[in-house]
Amino acid sequence: MAAVSDPMELGAPWGPARPEPSPTRFHRVHGANIRVDPSGTRATRVESFAHGVCFSREPLAPGQIFLVEIEEKELGWCGHLRLGLTALDPAGLAPVPEFSLPDLVSLGHTWVFAITRHHNRVPREGRPAAEAAVPSRPPALLVEPYLCIEQFRIPRDRLVGRSRPGLYSHLLDQLYELNVLPPTARRSRLGVLFCPRPDGTADMHIVINGEDMGPSARGLPAAQPLYAVVDVFASTKSVRLVQLEYGLPSLQTLCRLVIQRSVVHRLAIDGLHLPKGLKDFCKYE
């Protein structure tokens, strides 16, 4: 798949003139401690805390998000997932560096962002860094269904990580709607994409639970194939890929939005006369 195509106008859907990207998969080349499942969508670090670098199987298209959900954590290590892009062809890396930071980055043409529990926002140009450290109050999912990043508009629904409902989830449901699942928590969803600029370069953006953290790297070579980099590092043990809808939301997604608007909180969905699979989709996915 080509890494470069004409940028999409804000609000324009993916369609015949701009084919929807193929499903994302992990590359066959990865760190020595990584095991990728047969589907190519789940990567697990089986020992130690390092040698967990993974890549996308194909270069990303402009505006295409490589999105992972944290499935397993491992206590006893310091540090979390690392995410970014590289213009290096993973097939030419033998062996894969032990760490994305600094080992892979030191090879050049690689941009990696270390995810932390807090303060992942990048300050906008001309604004003090202190403002980026102050968490904003993101809009509720049902109020702002699209995430707009530069010239791209992406349905926010599947970008948002959701905790499993528990006994007191009805008390926390407002927090759930406001995307406050910590970035490094289980079920948190993190993604990376690039947005081309008129000067031939591109900005790299990190997305955490449906929020754009801002351009974490600038000046990427938009004319070169850019692969996603995911470092399953330290306390992050396993991640799975989440596939996105880039055009109009599916009928399944639209049904969920109607159902969620009609209930007080997620636990109330259990009382609806609906198939169990649809109930689980409304509560968890």
N, C-alpha and C positions, 0 to 999 in steps of 0.2 A: 504494500500500500504506500502510495506516495505520501511524503511527509508534508508537502506543501500544496495548497490549493487556494483558490481565491477566497478571501475572508468573507464570512457571512455578514450581511447587514443585520443590525440589531433588530430582533423580532422576526427575521425571516426564518421559516422552518427548514429543516433538512428535508429534501425532497428529490425529485428526479434530477434537478440541476446540481444538487449537492447530495450525493448518496450518503445514507446513514453509515457510520463506520462499522466495520466488522466487530464481533465480540472480542473483548480483550482477553489475552492469555499470557501466562508467564513463559519466558524464553527457556529453551532447553539448557542454556548455559547459565550457571548460577554458582553461588558460593558452595564450598565443600560441605558445609553442615546443613544445607537446605535440601529438603525433599519436596518435590512438586507432585501433586496427585495426578492420576491419569487424565483428568479433564483439563489440566493446565490452569486451574483457577484457584488452587489452594497451595500456599507455600508455608512449610513448617521448618523451623530450625530444630534439629533433633538432638544437638548437644552443644555445650559451651555457650558463649555469649556473642561470638563473632562468626566470621565466614558465612554471613547471612545475606549477602547482596544478591538481589534478583533484578531482572530486566523484563520489559514488555517484549512479547514475541515479535511484534511489528513496530515500526516507527509510528508515532502518534500523528494524527491529522490536526491541523489548527483547530482549537476549540474542543478537541476530544479529551475528556477527562479519564485518566487512568485511576480508578477508584478502588480502594481496598477497605475492607472492614477488619478490625482487630478481633480475632476469634479467641486466641488464648494468650494469657500472660504467664510470666514465670518470675516468681519472687526471688529476691536475693541479688539482683543485678541493678546497677545504676545506668540510666539512660533509656531511651525509647526509640520508636520507629524513626527512620530517616527517609526522606522522600525527595525526588528531584528528576532531572533530565540529563541525558548524555548524548553527545554527537558521535561517540565511539560505537562501533559495531560490536555488540556483545560476542558475536561469533569469533571475533579476532582476539578476545581476551583469554589468554591461557598462561597462568591460571587467573581466575577472578581474584582481585585484591581482597584482602581480609576485611577491610573496612571501606565504607563509602567515603567517610571522613576520617583521616585526610587522604587515604591511599588512592582511591579511585579518582578523587578530585585532582590529586597531584599529577595524574596522567594528562590533564588538560581536557578542554572541551566538555567539562562535566560540572553541573550545578546541583548541589544537594543542600537540603534544608533539614535541620535537626528539629523534630517535633518535641515540644516540652509540654508539661502539664498546664502551663499558663503562658501568657505573653507571646503568642505566635504571630501576632499582627505585625505587619511591616508599616512603618510610618510613611505617610504620603509625602511627596516632595514639598519642601517648604514648611512642614509641620514638625514640631519637636517629637523626639522618640518617646517621651513620656506619655504622649497622647495615645500612642499605639499600645501601651501596656494597660490602658484602662479598658476593661471589657465593655463592649457595647451591649445594648439590649436588642437582639435581633428580632425582626418581625415574626409573628406566628406563622407557621407553615401554611395554614389555610388562607392567610391574608395575602402573602406574597408567594405565589406558587412558582415563580421563575427566579433564577439567579442570573443576574446580568453582569458579565465580566467583559469590559471593553466592548468589542463588536459582537459578542456572542450572548445568546440567551438560552439557558438550559433549565428544563423542569427541575425544581428543587427537591421534589418528593423523595427520590431514591438517594439523594445526597445526604440525607439526614440519618444519623445513627439513633437507634431507639433502644432504650433499656427494656429488659423484660419486666412486665408488670408484676408487682408483688402485693402483699396484703394491704399496704397503705398507698398504693399507686394513685388512688383517687385524690389524695392530698397533694401529690406532687405533679399532677397532670399539667398544670399551667407551666411548670418548669419544663416538663417534657416537650410541650409545644414550642417553647422558646429556645430549644436546642442547647441546653446547658450540660449535656453529657460531656464530661471532660475529654479533651482531645486524645489522651493516652489510655482511656478506659476501654474495657471490653465492649464490643459492638459499636464503638466509635468509627466513623467513616471519614477517610482522608483521601484526597485526590490531588493530582498534579496535571496541569495543562499549560500550553503556551499560546500566546496571542501575538500574531505578526503585527509589525508596525510599518508605516509607509517607507521608512528608511532601509527596509530589508532585514532588520533585526526583529527579535521577538522578546516578549516579557514572559517569565515563568511565574505562574500563580499557584499557590497552595490553597486548597479548599478543605475546610474542616467542618463536618456536620452541616453542610449547606451554606457556610459563610466563606466568602472570599477573604483571605488574609492579606491580599495586596500583592504587588509584584515583588517577589522575594529574590529575583535575579533579572537583570536587564542585559540587552546586547547579545542575546543568544543568536546563532546563525540560522535564521528562518529558512534559508535555502538548503540546509543540510537535513538529512533524516535525524529526528530526535526521538530517542527511546526513553521510556520511563525507567527510573531507578527506584527500587524499594529495598531498603536495608532492614531486614528483620533482626533488629539489634537488641541485645540486653534483655530488658523486661518484656519486650514484645516477642512472643514465641511463634505465633501462627497468624496468618492473614488470608483472607479470601477475596477474590475479585467480585465486584458488584457491577452488573451490566446496566447501562443507562438507556433511557428513552430521550432522544434528542429532538424529535419532532413534536407533534401533538401528543398529549398524554394518552395512554391506552384506556380502553373502556374499563379495564380492571381498576386502574388508578382513579378514574373519574367516579366510579362506584364507591371506592373507599372514601373519597372526599365528601360525598353526599352522606355516607354512613357516619363519618366522624363529626359532621356538623349537627347530626340529629341526636347525639348522645352527650351526656354530661361529662363523662370521663371514659377512659379505655375499658375499665372493668365492666361498664354497662353494656358493652358490645356482646358479652356472654349471654345476656338475656334476650337478644334478638333471634328471631326465627330465621337463621341463615346457616348455610353449610359451614362446618368447622373450618375448612380450608380458607374460606373467605373471612371468617372471624379472625383467624390467626394472621392473615395478610393485613387486616385492618389494624391489629394491635402491635405486630412485631416488625413487619418488613419495612 
